[in-house]
Amino acid sequence: MLKFFLPNEHVKSIFDINPESLFKKGIKGIITDLDNTLVAWDVANATPEITEWFQQMKDHNIKVTIISNNKMERVKIFSEPLDTPFLFSARKPLSQAFKKAAKEMKLEKEEIVVIGDQVLTDVLGGNMAGFYTILVVPIVQSDGKVTRINRKVERRILSYMRRKGKISWEE
Ligand SMILES: [Mg+2]
C-alpha cells in the first residue's frame, strides 16, 4: 500500500528534469501538474523559464500535457499561450484524467512520466494509474484550503520516507 505514496524520483524543481535524462528512461511524454509545480498557485502565467522548458521539450519531441484539479479558467489561461494540451477539474488522484492524457498523446504508460508537487494527488494518482512518478518540491508553501489538509498527511508520509532513507536531501 505504501508503495503507492512513494515517487520513483524526488527532485527540487521541474528544471531538474531535462530531455536527456528522460530519453535515458525511454520517456517520450510528460503529464505535469500546474499549481506549485510549474508556477506558484497564485501566478496566472508561465514565467520565461517555464516557457523555455516547454520549448526545450517540444524541440526534443517530448509531448507535455498539463493536468490540474483546478478550474477551467485558471488552467486554460496558463496553458494556451504555451500551446500545450491540458485537462482541468481532473479529480486527481483518480485515474481517469491520467489515462485520457496518455491516450491523447498516443503513448504507452511506460513512455510517460507524471510530475507534481503533491503526494496525495499527483504521486498517488500517477502510481495507481501505472506511471513513473517524479515529485517536485512545491514552489511556494502557502496553499488553498483543501491542499493544506493534504499537506499535513503528506508531511507525515515524507517524514516516513526520510526515516526509511528514501529521501537523501533536506528541504
Ligand atoms: Mg500542485
Backbone and ligand atoms as CSV (ligand in chain L), in Angstrom:
chain,resi,resn,atom,element,x,y,z
A,1,MET,N,N,0.830,-1.218,0.000
A,1,MET,CA,C,0.000,0.000,0.000
A,1,MET,C,C,0.857,1.258,0.000
A,2,LEU,N,N,1.878,1.250,0.875
A,2,LEU,CA,C,2.730,2.433,0.990
A,2,LEU,C,C,3.411,2.770,-0.333
A,3,LYS,N,N,3.697,1.746,-1.128
A,3,LYS,CA,C,4.425,1.999,-2.376
A,3,LYS,C,C,3.675,2.966,-3.293
A,4,PHE,N,N,2.352,3.041,-3.161
A,4,PHE,CA,C,1.583,3.966,-3.993
A,4,PHE,C,C,1.844,5.434,-3.631
A,5,PHE,N,N,2.375,5.642,-2.437
A,5,PHE,CA,C,2.659,7.015,-2.000
A,5,PHE,C,C,4.093,7.437,-2.293
A,6,LEU,N,N,4.912,6.499,-2.725
A,6,LEU,CA,C,6.324,6.803,-2.955
A,6,LEU,C,C,6.582,7.157,-4.417
A,7,PRO,N,N,7.162,8.358,-4.646
A,7,PRO,CA,C,7.512,8.697,-6.025
A,7,PRO,C,C,8.730,7.877,-6.467
A,8,ASN,N,N,8.875,7.651,-7.751
A,8,ASN,CA,C,10.085,6.989,-8.247
A,8,ASN,C,C,11.302,7.890,-8.081
A,9,GLU,N,N,11.055,9.213,-8.193
A,9,GLU,CA,C,12.140,10.178,-8.007
A,9,GLU,C,C,11.606,11.375,-7.256
A,10,HIS,N,N,12.503,12.050,-6.527
A,10,HIS,CA,C,12.133,13.297,-5.851
A,10,HIS,C,C,13.182,14.338,-6.214
A,11,VAL,N,N,12.777,15.387,-6.916
A,11,VAL,CA,C,13.742,16.409,-7.338
A,11,VAL,C,C,13.323,17.771,-6.792
A,12,LYS,N,N,14.264,18.730,-6.825
A,12,LYS,CA,C,13.962,20.033,-6.238
A,12,LYS,C,C,13.025,20.853,-7.107
A,13,SER,N,N,13.166,20.776,-8.419
A,13,SER,CA,C,12.257,21.541,-9.273
A,13,SER,C,C,12.144,20.899,-10.651
A,14,ILE,N,N,11.169,21.386,-11.392
A,14,ILE,CA,C,10.907,20.938,-12.763
A,14,ILE,C,C,12.160,21.100,-13.633
A,15,PHE,N,N,13.002,22.073,-13.284
A,15,PHE,CA,C,14.192,22.347,-14.098
A,15,PHE,C,C,15.283,21.281,-13.927
A,16,ASP,N,N,15.082,20.384,-12.956
A,16,ASP,CA,C,15.985,19.230,-12.834
A,16,ASP,C,C,15.601,18.122,-13.807
A,17,ILE,N,N,14.498,18.320,-14.499
A,17,ILE,CA,C,14.010,17.302,-15.441
A,17,ILE,C,C,14.282,17.804,-16.854
A,18,ASN,N,N,15.133,17.077,-17.582
A,18,ASN,CA,C,15.511,17.525,-18.928
A,18,ASN,C,C,15.394,16.383,-19.944
A,19,PRO,N,N,15.358,16.729,-21.241
A,19,PRO,CA,C,15.172,15.708,-22.277
A,19,PRO,C,C,16.188,14.567,-22.194
A,20,GLU,N,N,17.435,14.875,-21.896
A,20,GLU,CA,C,18.473,13.841,-21.854
A,20,GLU,C,C,18.158,12.793,-20.798
A,21,SER,N,N,17.814,13.246,-19.586
A,21,SER,CA,C,17.532,12.289,-18.506
A,21,SER,C,C,16.259,11.489,-18.821
A,22,LEU,N,N,15.312,12.096,-19.520
A,22,LEU,CA,C,14.075,11.389,-19.885
A,22,LEU,C,C,14.351,10.341,-20.970
A,23,PHE,N,N,15.145,10.705,-21.965
A,23,PHE,CA,C,15.466,9.766,-23.049
A,23,PHE,C,C,16.127,8.506,-22.499
A,24,LYS,N,N,16.993,8.687,-21.488
A,24,LYS,CA,C,17.667,7.538,-20.874
A,24,LYS,C,C,16.676,6.540,-20.300
A,25,LYS,N,N,15.524,7.047,-19.869
A,25,LYS,CA,C,14.489,6.172,-19.304
A,25,LYS,C,C,13.480,5.727,-20.377
A,26,GLY,N,N,13.695,6.139,-21.615
A,26,GLY,CA,C,12.780,5.777,-22.697
A,26,GLY,C,C,11.483,6.575,-22.683
A,27,ILE,N,N,11.554,7.762,-22.087
A,27,ILE,CA,C,10.357,8.601,-21.933
A,27,ILE,C,C,10.130,9.506,-23.147
A,28,LYS,N,N,8.874,9.543,-23.617
A,28,LYS,CA,C,8.530,10.391,-24.764
A,28,LYS,C,C,7.425,11.384,-24.430
A,29,GLY,N,N,6.901,11.307,-23.207
A,29,GLY,CA,C,5.814,12.203,-22.852
A,29,GLY,C,C,5.801,12.527,-21.361
A,30,ILE,N,N,5.220,13.698,-21.039
A,30,ILE,CA,C,5.138,14.170,-19.657
A,30,ILE,C,C,3.693,14.552,-19.339
A,31,ILE,N,N,3.218,14.089,-18.208
A,31,ILE,CA,C,1.966,14.594,-17.658
A,31,ILE,C,C,2.367,15.402,-16.431
A,32,THR,N,N,2.105,16.708,-16.470
A,32,THR,CA,C,2.531,17.524,-15.332
A,32,THR,C,C,1.368,18.274,-14.683
A,33,ASP,N,N,1.504,18.420,-13.370
A,33,ASP,CA,C,0.613,19.254,-12.584
A,33,ASP,C,C,0.931,20.726,-12.890
A,34,LEU,N,N,0.048,21.631,-12.522
A,34,LEU,CA,C,0.279,23.057,-12.745
A,34,LEU,C,C,0.677,23.780,-11.443
A,35,ASP,N,N,-0.302,23.918,-10.518
A,35,ASP,CA,C,-0.103,24.762,-9.336
A,35,ASP,C,C,1.020,24.260,-8.424
A,36,ASN,N,N,1.972,25.133,-8.182
A,36,ASN,CA,C,3.120,24.856,-7.313
A,36,ASN,C,C,4.101,23.830,-7.878
A,37,THR,N,N,3.818,23.406,-9.131
A,37,THR,CA,C,4.775,22.545,-9.831
A,37,THR,C,C,5.453,23.359,-10.933
A,38,LEU,N,N,4.637,24.024,-11.766
A,38,LEU,CA,C,5.182,24.850,-12.856
A,38,LEU,C,C,5.358,26.303,-12.415
A,39,VAL,N,N,4.346,26.832,-11.747
A,39,VAL,CA,C,4.417,28.178,-11.146
A,39,VAL,C,C,3.686,28.131,-9.804
A,40,ALA,N,N,3.874,29.175,-8.978
A,40,ALA,CA,C,3.133,29.266,-7.723
A,40,ALA,C,C,1.635,29.256,-8.023
A,41,TRP,N,N,0.852,28.737,-7.099
A,41,TRP,CA,C,-0.582,28.551,-7.345
A,41,TRP,C,C,-1.307,29.861,-7.663
A,42,ASP,N,N,-0.748,31.005,-7.206
A,42,ASP,CA,C,-1.420,32.294,-7.438
A,42,ASP,C,C,-0.777,33.106,-8.574
A,43,VAL,N,N,0.053,32.452,-9.377
A,43,VAL,CA,C,0.654,33.118,-10.544
A,43,VAL,C,C,-0.079,32.641,-11.802
A,44,ALA,N,N,-0.613,33.602,-12.575
A,44,ALA,CA,C,-1.510,33.239,-13.686
A,44,ALA,C,C,-0.799,32.671,-14.904
A,45,ASN,N,N,0.386,33.217,-15.210
A,45,ASN,CA,C,1.035,32.856,-16.477
A,45,ASN,C,C,2.401,32.209,-16.284
A,46,ALA,N,N,2.839,31.523,-17.330
A,46,ALA,CA,C,4.161,30.902,-17.306
A,46,ALA,C,C,5.246,31.965,-17.205
A,47,THR,N,N,6.301,31.666,-16.474
A,47,THR,CA,C,7.475,32.537,-16.420
A,47,THR,C,C,8.299,32.286,-17.691
A,48,PRO,N,N,9.238,33.171,-18.017
A,48,PRO,CA,C,10.105,32.924,-19.189
A,48,PRO,C,C,10.845,31.584,-19.077
A,49,GLU,N,N,11.244,31.217,-17.853
A,49,GLU,CA,C,11.962,29.946,-17.655
A,49,GLU,C,C,11.070,28.742,-17.960
A,50,ILE,N,N,9.812,28.833,-17.551
A,50,ILE,CA,C,8.876,27.736,-17.832
A,50,ILE,C,C,8.574,27.659,-19.333
A,51,THR,N,N,8.407,28.818,-19.965
A,51,THR,CA,C,8.181,28.852,-21.414
A,51,THR,C,C,9.352,28.185,-22.131
A,52,GLU,N,N,10.550,28.479,-21.671
A,52,GLU,CA,C,11.772,27.896,-22.230
A,52,GLU,C,C,11.809,26.372,-22.017
A,53,TRP,N,N,11.386,25.933,-20.831
A,53,TRP,CA,C,11.361,24.490,-20.519
A,53,TRP,C,C,10.398,23.758,-21.468
A,54,PHE,N,N,9.241,24.343,-21.700
A,54,PHE,CA,C,8.276,23.737,-22.629
A,54,PHE,C,C,8.843,23.693,-24.049
A,55,GLN,N,N,9.533,24.772,-24.449
A,55,GLN,CA,C,10.124,24.830,-25.790
A,55,GLN,C,C,11.199,23.748,-25.955
A,56,GLN,N,N,12.001,23.586,-24.898
A,56,GLN,CA,C,13.053,22.573,-24.889
A,56,GLN,C,C,12.460,21.176,-25.092
A,57,MET,N,N,11.347,20.893,-24.408
A,57,MET,CA,C,10.692,19.591,-24.556
A,57,MET,C,C,10.155,19.431,-25.985
A,58,LYS,N,N,9.549,20.485,-26.493
A,58,LYS,CA,C,8.995,20.454,-27.853
A,58,LYS,C,C,10.112,20.207,-28.881
A,59,ASP,N,N,11.244,20.887,-28.695
A,59,ASP,CA,C,12.396,20.733,-29.609
A,59,ASP,C,C,12.903,19.293,-29.633
A,60,HIS,N,N,12.710,18.570,-28.527
A,60,HIS,CA,C,13.173,17.186,-28.443
A,60,HIS,C,C,12.032,16.179,-28.653
A,61,ASN,N,N,10.918,16.676,-29.184
A,61,ASN,CA,C,9.747,15.813,-29.464
A,61,ASN,C,C,9.203,15.098,-28.232
A,62,ILE,N,N,9.320,15.734,-27.079
A,62,ILE,CA,C,8.694,15.186,-25.878
A,62,ILE,C,C,7.361,15.905,-25.684
A,63,LYS,N,N,6.282,15.124,-25.711
A,63,LYS,CA,C,4.944,15.705,-25.568
A,63,LYS,C,C,4.668,16.039,-24.105
A,64,VAL,N,N,3.983,17.152,-23.865
A,64,VAL,CA,C,3.638,17.539,-22.495
A,64,VAL,C,C,2.136,17.824,-22.404
A,65,THR,N,N,1.483,17.214,-21.418
A,65,THR,CA,C,0.084,17.542,-21.127
A,65,THR,C,C,-0.003,18.019,-19.682
A,66,ILE,N,N,-0.700,19.139,-19.486
A,66,ILE,CA,C,-0.906,19.663,-18.138
A,66,ILE,C,C,-2.222,19.092,-17.613
A,67,ILE,N,N,-2.195,18.434,-16.457
A,67,ILE,CA,C,-3.477,18.063,-15.852
A,67,ILE,C,C,-3.561,18.640,-14.446
A,68,SER,N,N,-4.686,19.299,-14.191
A,68,SER,CA,C,-4.849,20.056,-12.953
A,68,SER,C,C,-6.231,19.815,-12.361
A,69,ASN,N,N,-6.284,19.801,-11.053
A,69,ASN,CA,C,-7.584,19.726,-10.379
A,69,ASN,C,C,-8.255,21.103,-10.333
A,70,ASN,N,N,-7.527,22.121,-10.726
A,70,ASN,CA,C,-8.060,23.475,-10.703
A,70,ASN,C,C,-9.085,23.665,-11.831
A,71,LYS,N,N,-9.797,24.796,-11.794
A,71,LYS,CA,C,-10.910,25.002,-12.727
A,71,LYS,C,C,-10.456,25.456,-14.114
A,72,MET,N,N,-11.391,25.397,-15.050
A,72,MET,CA,C,-11.087,25.623,-16.464
A,72,MET,C,C,-10.333,26.928,-16.718
A,73,GLU,N,N,-10.855,28.030,-16.171
A,73,GLU,CA,C,-10.289,29.338,-16.483
A,73,GLU,C,C,-8.796,29.404,-16.143
A,74,ARG,N,N,-8.451,28.974,-14.943
A,74,ARG,CA,C,-7.064,29.007,-14.475
A,74,ARG,C,C,-6.151,28.189,-15.404
A,75,VAL,N,N,-6.567,26.978,-15.717
A,75,VAL,CA,C,-5.721,26.053,-16.469
A,75,VAL,C,C,-5.603,26.486,-17.932
A,76,LYS,N,N,-6.715,26.972,-18.480
A,76,LYS,CA,C,-6.754,27.426,-19.874
A,76,LYS,C,C,-5.880,28.669,-20.090
A,77,ILE,N,N,-6.030,29.648,-19.205
A,77,ILE,CA,C,-5.251,30.888,-19.327
A,77,ILE,C,C,-3.750,30.602,-19.264
A,78,PHE,N,N,-3.379,29.641,-18.422
A,78,PHE,CA,C,-1.965,29.295,-18.292
A,78,PHE,C,C,-1.460,28.498,-19.502
A,79,SER,N,N,-2.247,27.513,-19.930
A,79,SER,CA,C,-1.765,26.518,-20.901
A,79,SER,C,C,-1.795,26.992,-22.349
A,80,GLU,N,N,-2.796,27.755,-22.710
A,80,GLU,CA,C,-2.960,28.116,-24.124
A,80,GLU,C,C,-1.770,28.866,-24.722
A,81,PRO,N,N,-1.196,29.846,-24.009
A,81,PRO,CA,C,-0.034,30.530,-24.607
A,81,PRO,C,C,1.163,29.588,-24.823
A,82,LEU,N,N,1.196,28.481,-24.070
A,82,LEU,CA,C,2.286,27.509,-24.222
A,82,LEU,C,C,1.998,26.528,-25.361
A,83,ASP,N,N,0.790,26.609,-25.909
A,83,ASP,CA,C,0.376,25.734,-26.994
A,83,ASP,C,C,0.529,24.260,-26.587
A,84,THR,N,N,0.062,23.963,-25.377
A,84,THR,CA,C,0.184,22.598,-24.853
A,84,THR,C,C,-1.190,22.076,-24.432
A,85,PRO,N,N,-1.475,20.788,-24.663
A,85,PRO,CA,C,-2.775,20.252,-24.251
A,85,PRO,C,C,-2.949,20.300,-22.734
A,86,PHE,N,N,-4.199,20.408,-22.273
A,86,PHE,CA,C,-4.446,20.494,-20.831
A,86,PHE,C,C,-5.768,19.841,-20.471
A,87,LEU,N,N,-5.849,19.350,-19.251
A,87,LEU,CA,C,-7.101,18.836,-18.692
A,87,LEU,C,C,-7.317,19.536,-17.356
A,88,PHE,N,N,-8.519,20.090,-17.149
A,88,PHE,CA,C,-8.817,20.799,-15.897
A,88,PHE,C,C,-9.824,19.976,-15.092
A,89,SER,N,N,-10.099,20.402,-13.856
A,89,SER,CA,C,-11.006,19.652,-12.962
A,89,SER,C,C,-10.739,18.142,-13.052
A,90,ALA,N,N,-9.485,17.780,-12.964
A,90,ALA,CA,C,-9.044,16.415,-13.300
A,90,ALA,C,C,-9.391,15.363,-12.241
A,91,ARG,N,N,-9.705,15.803,-11.036
A,91,ARG,CA,C,-10.055,14.899,-9.939
A,91,ARG,C,C,-8.953,13.892,-9.619
A,92,LYS,N,N,-7.696,14.356,-9.698
A,92,LYS,CA,C,-6.600,13.520,-9.204
A,92,LYS,C,C,-6.824,13.292,-7.716
A,93,PRO,N,N,-6.577,12.151,-7.146
A,93,PRO,CA,C,-5.779,11.032,-7.677
A,93,PRO,C,C,-6.567,10.017,-8.520
A,94,LEU,N,N,-7.789,10.281,-8.888
A,94,LEU,CA,C,-8.483,9.318,-9.736
A,94,LEU,C,C,-7.747,9.162,-11.073
A,95,SER,N,N,-7.843,7.976,-11.641
A,95,SER,CA,C,-7.007,7.619,-12.804
A,95,SER,C,C,-7.474,8.196,-14.139
A,96,GLN,N,N,-8.748,8.544,-14.206
A,96,GLN,CA,C,-9.357,8.895,-15.484
A,96,GLN,C,C,-8.571,9.923,-16.316
A,97,ALA,N,N,-8.213,11.054,-15.701
A,97,ALA,CA,C,-7.532,12.123,-16.446
A,97,ALA,C,C,-6.139,11.680,-16.901
A,98,PHE,N,N,-5.441,10.922,-16.048
A,98,PHE,CA,C,-4.106,10.425,-16.414
A,98,PHE,C,C,-4.212,9.542,-17.670
A,99,LYS,N,N,-5.195,8.652,-17.664
A,99,LYS,CA,C,-5.365,7.724,-18.788
A,99,LYS,C,C,-5.772,8.460,-20.053
A,100,LYS,N,N,-6.639,9.462,-19.881
A,100,LYS,CA,C,-7.080,10.259,-21.026
A,100,LYS,C,C,-5.886,10.999,-21.655
A,101,ALA,N,N,-5.042,11.575,-20.794
A,101,ALA,CA,C,-3.867,12.309,-21.277
A,101,ALA,C,C,-2.936,11.383,-22.056
A,102,ALA,N,N,-2.714,10.175,-21.525
A,102,ALA,CA,C,-1.828,9.205,-22.186
A,102,ALA,C,C,-2.395,8.819,-23.554
A,103,LYS,N,N,-3.691,8.598,-23.590
A,103,LYS,CA,C,-4.350,8.200,-24.829
A,103,LYS,C,C,-4.233,9.306,-25.880
A,104,GLU,N,N,-4.451,10.545,-25.447
A,104,GLU,CA,C,-4.394,11.669,-26.384
A,104,GLU,C,C,-2.979,11.934,-26.885
A,105,MET,N,N,-1.978,11.576,-26.063
A,105,MET,CA,C,-0.587,11.722,-26.522
A,105,MET,C,C,-0.170,10.528,-27.380
A,106,LYS,N,N,-1.037,9.503,-27.461
A,106,LYS,CA,C,-0.755,8.279,-28.213
A,106,LYS,C,C,0.546,7.617,-27.742
A,107,LEU,N,N,0.711,7.565,-26.420
A,107,LEU,CA,C,1.908,6.934,-25.851
A,107,LEU,C,C,1.500,5.850,-24.859
A,108,GLU,N,N,2.426,4.891,-24.655
A,108,GLU,CA,C,2.208,3.845,-23.657
A,108,GLU,C,C,2.560,4.395,-22.275
A,109,LYS,N,N,2.006,3.756,-21.247
A,109,LYS,CA,C,2.294,4.158,-19.860
A,109,LYS,C,C,3.799,4.232,-19.580
A,110,GLU,N,N,4.510,3.259,-20.128
A,110,GLU,CA,C,5.949,3.148,-19.877
A,110,GLU,C,C,6.737,4.298,-20.513
A,111,GLU,N,N,6.092,5.036,-21.415
A,111,GLU,CA,C,6.784,6.123,-22.123
A,111,GLU,C,C,6.482,7.493,-21.515
A,112,ILE,N,N,5.779,7.502,-20.363
A,112,ILE,CA,C,5.316,8.764,-19.776
A,112,ILE,C,C,5.769,8.900,-18.322
A,113,VAL,N,N,6.189,10.101,-17.948
A,113,VAL,CA,C,6.389,10.389,-16.525
A,113,VAL,C,C,5.298,11.337,-16.043
A,114,VAL,N,N,4.905,11.153,-14.793
A,114,VAL,CA,C,3.952,12.057,-14.146
A,114,VAL,C,C,4.732,12.911,-13.144
A,115,ILE,N,N,4.584,14.240,-13.273
A,115,ILE,CA,C,5.312,15.172,-12.412
A,115,ILE,C,C,4.321,15.997,-11.593
A,116,GLY,N,N,4.597,16.172,-10.299
A,116,GLY,CA,C,3.734,17.021,-9.486
A,116,GLY,C,C,4.342,17.286,-8.124
A,117,ASP,N,N,3.711,18.216,-7.389
A,117,ASP,CA,C,4.259,18.619,-6.086
A,117,ASP,C,C,3.518,17.979,-4.918
A,118,GLN,N,N,2.451,17.203,-5.199
A,118,GLN,CA,C,1.687,16.639,-4.087
A,118,GLN,C,C,1.651,15.111,-4.124
A,119,VAL,N,N,1.929,14.522,-2.973
A,119,VAL,CA,C,1.904,13.063,-2.852
A,119,VAL,C,C,0.482,12.537,-3.043
A,120,LEU,N,N,-0.492,13.179,-2.414
A,120,LEU,CA,C,-1.846,12.612,-2.372
A,120,LEU,C,C,-2.649,12.778,-3.660
A,121,THR,N,N,-2.216,13.651,-4.544
A,121,THR,CA,C,-2.917,13.787,-5.826
A,121,THR,C,C,-2.027,13.300,-6.972
A,122,ASP,N,N,-0.869,13.941,-7.142
A,122,ASP,CA,C,-0.018,13.670,-8.304
A,122,ASP,C,C,0.685,12.311,-8.214
A,123,VAL,N,N,1.350,12.068,-7.095
A,123,VAL,CA,C,2.125,10.824,-6.950
A,123,VAL,C,C,1.189,9.624,-6.795
A,124,LEU,N,N,0.245,9.735,-5.881
A,124,LEU,CA,C,-0.700,8.632,-5.667
A,124,LEU,C,C,-1.464,8.320,-6.964
A,125,GLY,N,N,-1.963,9.354,-7.613
A,125,GLY,CA,C,-2.719,9.171,-8.859
A,125,GLY,C,C,-1.864,8.567,-9.966
A,126,GLY,N,N,-0.663,9.119,-10.131
A,126,GLY,CA,C,0.246,8.626,-11.167
A,126,GLY,C,C,0.634,7.172,-10.924
A,127,ASN,N,N,0.938,6.849,-9.677
A,127,ASN,CA,C,1.317,5.470,-9.330
A,127,ASN,C,C,0.160,4.501,-9.553
A,128,MET,N,N,-1.024,4.877,-9.101
A,128,MET,CA,C,-2.171,3.969,-9.231
A,128,MET,C,C,-2.522,3.728,-10.702
A,129,ALA,N,N,-2.273,4.749,-11.545
A,129,ALA,CA,C,-2.555,4.591,-12.976
A,129,ALA,C,C,-1.403,3.887,-13.701
A,130,GLY,N,N,-0.307,3.614,-12.971
A,130,GLY,CA,C,0.778,2.803,-13.536
A,130,GLY,C,C,1.910,3.565,-14.205
A,131,PHE,N,N,2.070,4.858,-13.860
A,131,PHE,CA,C,3.133,5.654,-14.466
A,131,PHE,C,C,4.355,5.787,-13.556
A,132,TYR,N,N,5.477,6.200,-14.143
A,132,TYR,CA,C,6.680,6.581,-13.407
A,132,TYR,C,C,6.412,7.973,-12.832
A,133,THR,N,N,6.639,8.157,-11.533
A,133,THR,CA,C,6.270,9.435,-10.910
A,133,THR,C,C,7.482,10.203,-10.382
A,134,ILE,N,N,7.439,11.520,-10.574
A,134,ILE,CA,C,8.503,12.401,-10.075
A,134,ILE,C,C,7.858,13.495,-9.217
A,135,LEU,N,N,8.247,13.526,-7.941
A,135,LEU,CA,C,7.753,14.548,-7.015
A,135,LEU,C,C,8.708,15.737,-7.033
A,136,VAL,N,N,8.154,16.953,-7.132
A,136,VAL,CA,C,8.985,18.159,-7.030
A,136,VAL,C,C,8.638,18.888,-5.728
A,137,VAL,N,N,9.588,19.675,-5.227
A,137,VAL,CA,C,9.311,20.495,-4.048
A,137,VAL,C,C,8.366,21.616,-4.463
A,138,PRO,N,N,7.259,21.844,-3.703
A,138,PRO,CA,C,6.308,22.902,-4.084
A,138,PRO,C,C,6.992,24.263,-4.196
A,139,ILE,N,N,6.592,25.034,-5.210
A,139,ILE,CA,C,7.222,26.338,-5.447
A,139,ILE,C,C,6.990,27.286,-4.276
A,140,VAL,N,N,5.765,27.337,-3.754
A,140,VAL,CA,C,5.517,28.099,-2.521
A,140,VAL,C,C,4.816,27.180,-1.523
A,141,GLN,N,N,4.943,27.506,-0.258
A,141,GLN,CA,C,4.364,26.656,0.784
A,141,GLN,C,C,2.908,27.002,1.083
A,142,SER,N,N,2.506,28.265,0.793
A,142,SER,CA,C,1.107,28.652,1.049
A,142,SER,C,C,0.210,28.000,0.008
A,143,ASP,N,N,-1.031,27.767,0.367
A,143,ASP,CA,C,-1.902,26.979,-0.499
A,143,ASP,C,C,-3.377,27.217,-0.245
A,144,GLY,N,N,-4.230,26.677,-1.091
A,144,GLY,CA,C,-5.674,26.692,-0.847
A,144,GLY,C,C,-6.035,25.775,0.314
A,145,LYS,N,N,-7.285,25.833,0.734
A,145,LYS,CA,C,-7.746,25.149,1.946
A,145,LYS,C,C,-7.588,23.622,1.899
A,146,VAL,N,N,-8.090,23.010,0.820
A,146,VAL,CA,C,-8.045,21.549,0.696
A,146,VAL,C,C,-6.606,21.071,0.698
A,147,THR,N,N,-5.773,21.810,-0.042
A,147,THR,CA,C,-4.368,21.438,-0.147
A,147,THR,C,C,-3.695,21.456,1.214
A,148,ARG,N,N,-4.084,22.415,2.070
A,148,ARG,CA,C,-3.466,22.492,3.399
A,148,ARG,C,C,-3.670,21.205,4.188
A,149,ILE,N,N,-4.857,20.633,4.070
A,149,ILE,CA,C,-5.137,19.374,4.775
A,149,ILE,C,C,-4.292,18.244,4.177
A,150,ASN,N,N,-4.246,18.205,2.830
A,150,ASN,CA,C,-3.411,17.210,2.160
A,150,ASN,C,C,-1.960,17.301,2.605
A,151,ARG,N,N,-1.490,18.527,2.761
A,151,ARG,CA,C,-0.092,18.744,3.138
A,151,ARG,C,C,0.250,18.120,4.488
A,152,LYS,N,N,-0.719,18.159,5.414
A,152,LYS,CA,C,-0.487,17.574,6.737
A,152,LYS,C,C,-0.205,16.083,6.607
A,153,VAL,N,N,-1.042,15.414,5.827
A,153,VAL,CA,C,-0.872,13.977,5.609
A,153,VAL,C,C,0.454,13.737,4.906
A,154,GLU,N,N,0.703,14.620,3.931
A,154,GLU,CA,C,1.907,14.480,3.123
A,154,GLU,C,C,3.178,14.612,3.945
A,155,ARG,N,N,3.179,15.562,4.887
A,155,ARG,CA,C,4.366,15.736,5.729
A,155,ARG,C,C,4.696,14.459,6.485
A,156,ARG,N,N,3.633,13.765,6.914
A,156,ARG,CA,C,3.846,12.515,7.645
A,156,ARG,C,C,4.452,11.457,6.725
A,157,ILE,N,N,3.954,11.400,5.497
A,157,ILE,CA,C,4.484,10.421,4.533
A,157,ILE,C,C,5.945,10.743,4.212
A,158,LEU,N,N,6.216,12.044,3.977
A,158,LEU,CA,C,7.585,12.429,3.628
A,158,LEU,C,C,8.555,12.180,4.783
A,159,SER,N,N,8.083,12.401,6.018
A,159,SER,CA,C,8.988,12.161,7.146
A,159,SER,C,C,9.228,10.652,7.313
A,160,TYR,N,N,8.211,9.853,6.995
A,160,TYR,CA,C,8.380,8.399,6.998
A,160,TYR,C,C,9.434,7.995,5.961
A,161,MET,N,N,9.299,8.578,4.741
A,161,MET,CA,C,10.240,8.258,3.664
A,161,MET,C,C,11.659,8.652,4.056
A,162,ARG,N,N,11.773,9.791,4.727
A,162,ARG,CA,C,13.094,10.273,5.126
A,162,ARG,C,C,13.710,9.320,6.157
A,163,ARG,N,N,12.883,8.879,7.097
A,163,ARG,CA,C,13.369,7.929,8.115
A,163,ARG,C,C,13.835,6.624,7.489
A,164,LYS,N,N,13.125,6.227,6.432
A,164,LYS,CA,C,13.457,4.954,5.778
A,164,LYS,C,C,14.592,5.126,4.761
A,165,GLY,N,N,15.117,6.359,4.670
A,165,GLY,CA,C,16.227,6.604,3.750
A,165,GLY,C,C,15.814,6.721,2.296
A,166,LYS,N,N,14.534,7.006,2.049
A,166,LYS,CA,C,14.052,7.143,0.666
A,166,LYS,C,C,14.313,8.554,0.118
A,167,ILE,N,N,14.567,9.489,1.015
A,167,ILE,CA,C,14.887,10.847,0.589
A,167,ILE,C,C,16.260,11.166,1.163
A,168,SER,N,N,17.187,11.566,0.293
A,168,SER,CA,C,18.553,11.729,0.772
A,168,SER,C,C,18.910,13.170,1.098
A,169,TRP,N,N,18.097,14.143,0.632
A,169,TRP,CA,C,18.462,15.531,0.852
A,169,TRP,C,C,17.426,16.213,1.725
A,170,GLU,N,N,17.836,17.314,2.359
A,170,GLU,CA,C,16.922,18.072,3.228
A,170,GLU,C,C,16.279,19.206,2.442
A,171,GLU,N,N,15.007,19.504,2.719
A,171,GLU,CA,C,14.337,20.624,2.052
A,171,GLU,C,C,14.738,21.920,2.713
L,1,MG,MG,MG,0.134,21.151,-7.345
